[in-house]
């Protein structure tokens, strides 16, 4: 997706759009550190993006009821509306990907994940929440099943390359 072209009425950067999408995903207020971890970014970068989103009145900051020293951010009604608009853009992308055969989708995901893993190993990009870096991922655990050779220990189920995730909410770093 060309995020710069799909920035909409609020002139969002790709990171700002990602923050809105992340906050809309579970619809619960989050600390900035949660956003940093989820989006594999850095604290100063996320802080700048959150400030910009607050200035655009798409986010608001409130005291964390569990720790009055901390601020949590949540979407404003305008932020929720923007999340819906961004979801429409995502729907267009989903439709384009659905035109791919399962084999083509699997090859694309396998290649993308391999490139990302290589860049992460070289510290060129931060570690994301993808299968290849997850402690639950067991590659080629089911060699007898060509369509579903891998295993996810979190859900205890086999899966194939077409189901590889680049971002997974259940991801836990492999240590």
QUIMO-V528200 format. One record per residue. N is the residue number from 0. RES is the residue in one small letter. PHI is phi in degrees with one decimal (* if undefined). PSI is psi as a letter, one per 30 degrees, with the letter a starting at -180 (NA if undefined). OMEGA is omega in radians with two decimals (none if undefined). Layout:
# QUIMO-V528200
N_RES_PHI_PSI_OMEGA + N_RES_PHI_PSI_OMEGA
This chain:
# QUIMO-V528200
0_x_*_k_3.07 + 1_x_-86.9_i_-3.03 + 2_x_-59.4_e_-3.14 + 3_x_-67.1_e_3.13 + 4_x_-80.7_f_-3.11 + 5_x_-101.4_g_-3.03 + 6_x_-76.1_f_3.01 + 7_x_69.3_a_-3.01 + 8_x_-68.5_f_-3.09 + 9_x_-100.2_g_3.11 + 10_x_53.0_h_-3.09 + 11_x_-76.5_k_2.95 + 12_x_-78.5_l_3.08 + 13_x_-56.8_e_3.13 + 14_x_-65.5_e_3.11 + 15_x_-61.1_e_3.10 + 16_x_-63.6_e_3.11 + 17_x_-64.1_e_3.12 + 18_x_-64.2_e_3.12 + 19_x_-61.9_e_3.14 + 20_x_-62.6_e_3.13 + 21_x_-63.3_e_-3.13 + 22_x_-67.2_e_3.14 + 23_x_-75.4_f_-3.07 + 24_x_-55.1_e_-3.10 + 25_x_-113.4_f_3.09 + 26_x_54.6_h_3.04 + 27_x_-126.0_k_3.09 + 28_x_-61.5_k_-3.10 + 29_x_-134.3_l_2.97 + 30_x_-76.1_l_3.10 + 31_x_-60.8_e_3.13 + 32_x_-63.3_e_3.07 + 33_x_-65.1_e_3.14 + 34_x_-66.4_e_3.12 + 35_x_-56.2_e_-3.10 + 36_x_-66.7_e_-3.08 + 37_x_-66.5_e_-3.07 + 38_x_-101.4_g_3.11 + 39_x_51.5_h_3.14 + 40_x_-115.2_a_3.11 + 41_x_-118.4_l_-3.13 + 42_x_-55.2_e_-3.13 + 43_x_-63.8_e_-3.13 + 44_x_-66.1_e_3.12 + 45_x_-66.3_e_3.12 + 46_x_-58.0_e_3.11 + 47_x_-62.7_e_-3.13 + 48_x_-66.0_e_3.12 + 49_x_-64.6_e_3.09 + 50_x_-58.8_e_3.13 + 51_x_-64.1_e_3.13 + 52_x_-67.7_e_3.06 + 53_x_-67.9_e_3.11 + 54_x_-64.1_e_3.11 + 55_x_-83.2_g_3.13 + 56_x_61.3_h_3.06 + 57_x_-98.0_f_3.07 + 58_x_-128.8_l_2.97 + 59_x_-133.8_l_3.11 + 60_x_-106.7_k_3.10 + 61_x_-134.8_l_3.09 + 62_x_-66.0_k_3.09 + 63_x_-72.8_k_-3.13 + 64_x_-63.3_f_3.13 + 65_x_-86.9_f_-3.11 + 66_x_-154.5_j_-3.04 + 67_x_-61.6_f_3.10 + 68_x_-79.1_f_-3.04 + 69_x_-99.5_l_3.08 + 70_x_-109.8_k_3.00 + 71_x_-113.9_l_-3.13 + 72_x_-114.1_k_3.10 + 73_x_-145.5_l_3.13 + 74_x_-73.0_k_2.96 + 75_x_-83.9_l_3.04 + 76_x_-55.4_e_3.08 + 77_x_-65.9_e_3.09 + 78_x_-66.7_e_3.08 + 79_x_-63.8_e_3.11 + 80_x_-62.0_e_3.12 + 81_x_-66.1_e_3.09 + 82_x_-61.3_e_3.10 + 83_x_-65.2_e_3.11 + 84_x_-62.7_e_3.11 + 85_x_-63.3_e_3.08 + 86_x_-62.6_e_3.09 + 87_x_-63.9_e_3.09 + 88_x_-63.1_e_3.12 + 89_x_-62.3_e_3.12 + 90_x_-62.4_e_3.10 + 91_x_-60.5_e_3.11 + 92_x_-63.4_e_3.14 + 93_x_-59.9_e_3.12 + 94_x_-63.9_e_3.12 + 95_x_-64.9_e_3.12 + 96_x_-67.5_e_-3.12 + 97_x_-67.6_f_3.09 + 98_x_-74.7_f_3.13 + 99_x_-76.3_k_3.01 + 100_x_-69.1_l_3.13 + 101_x_-60.9_e_3.12 + 102_x_-65.6_e_3.13 + 103_x_-66.3_e_3.11 + 104_x_-63.6_e_3.13 + 105_x_-61.6_e_3.14 + 106_x_-63.8_e_3.13 + 107_x_-63.5_e_-3.14 + 108_x_-64.8_e_3.13 + 109_x_-61.4_e_3.13 + 110_x_-66.5_e_3.12 + 111_x_-61.6_e_-3.14 + 112_x_-63.1_e_3.14 + 113_x_-66.0_e_3.11 + 114_x_-64.4_e_3.13 + 115_x_-61.7_e_-3.14 + 116_x_-62.8_e_3.10 + 117_x_-62.3_e_3.11 + 118_x_-67.5_e_3.10 + 119_x_-66.3_e_3.12 + 120_x_-61.1_f_3.13 + 121_x_-92.3_g_3.14 + 122_x_59.8_g_3.11 + 123_x_-84.7_f_3.06 + 124_x_-138.0_l_3.12 + 125_x_-72.0_l_3.13 + 126_x_-69.0_k_3.10 + 127_x_-101.7_a_-3.10 + 128_x_-95.2_h_-3.11 + 129_x_-101.0_l_-3.11 + 130_x_-51.3_e_-3.02 + 131_x_-63.0_f_3.13 + 132_x_-109.2_g_-3.04 + 133_x_-97.8_k_3.13 + 134_x_-68.1_f_-3.14 + 135_x_-86.2_f_-3.08 + 136_x_-80.1_k_3.08 + 137_x_-120.6_j_-3.11 + 138_x_-68.5_k_3.07 + 139_x_53.0_h_3.11 + 140_x_-74.5_f_-3.12 + 141_x_-125.2_i_-3.06 + 142_x_-63.3_f_3.14 + 143_x_-75.0_f_-3.11 + 144_x_-113.6_j_-3.07 + 145_x_-61.8_f_-3.13 + 146_x_-79.2_f_-3.09 + 147_x_-138.8_i_-3.03 + 148_x_-77.5_f_-3.05 + 149_x_-94.0_l_3.12 + 150_x_-134.2_k_3.03 + 151_x_-104.9_j_-3.14 + 152_x_-72.1_f_3.14 + 153_x_-68.3_e_3.13 + 154_x_-99.9_f_-3.14 + 155_x_52.6_h_-3.12 + 156_x_-148.2_k_3.05 + 157_x_-75.5_l_3.06 + 158_x_-156.6_l_-3.09 + 159_x_-108.2_l_-3.12 + 160_x_-58.3_e_-3.13 + 161_x_-67.2_f_3.12 + 162_x_-102.8_g_3.08 + 163_x_-56.9_k_3.12 + 164_x_-109.0_k_3.05 + 165_x_-89.4_e_3.08 + 166_x_-134.7_k_-3.11 + 167_x_-127.7_k_3.14 + 168_x_-67.4_f_-3.11 + 169_x_-98.2_g_-3.08 + 170_x_-59.9_k_2.97 + 171_x_-132.8_k_-3.08 + 172_x_-56.4_k_3.04 + 173_x_-77.8_k_-3.14 + 174_x_-114.4_NA_none
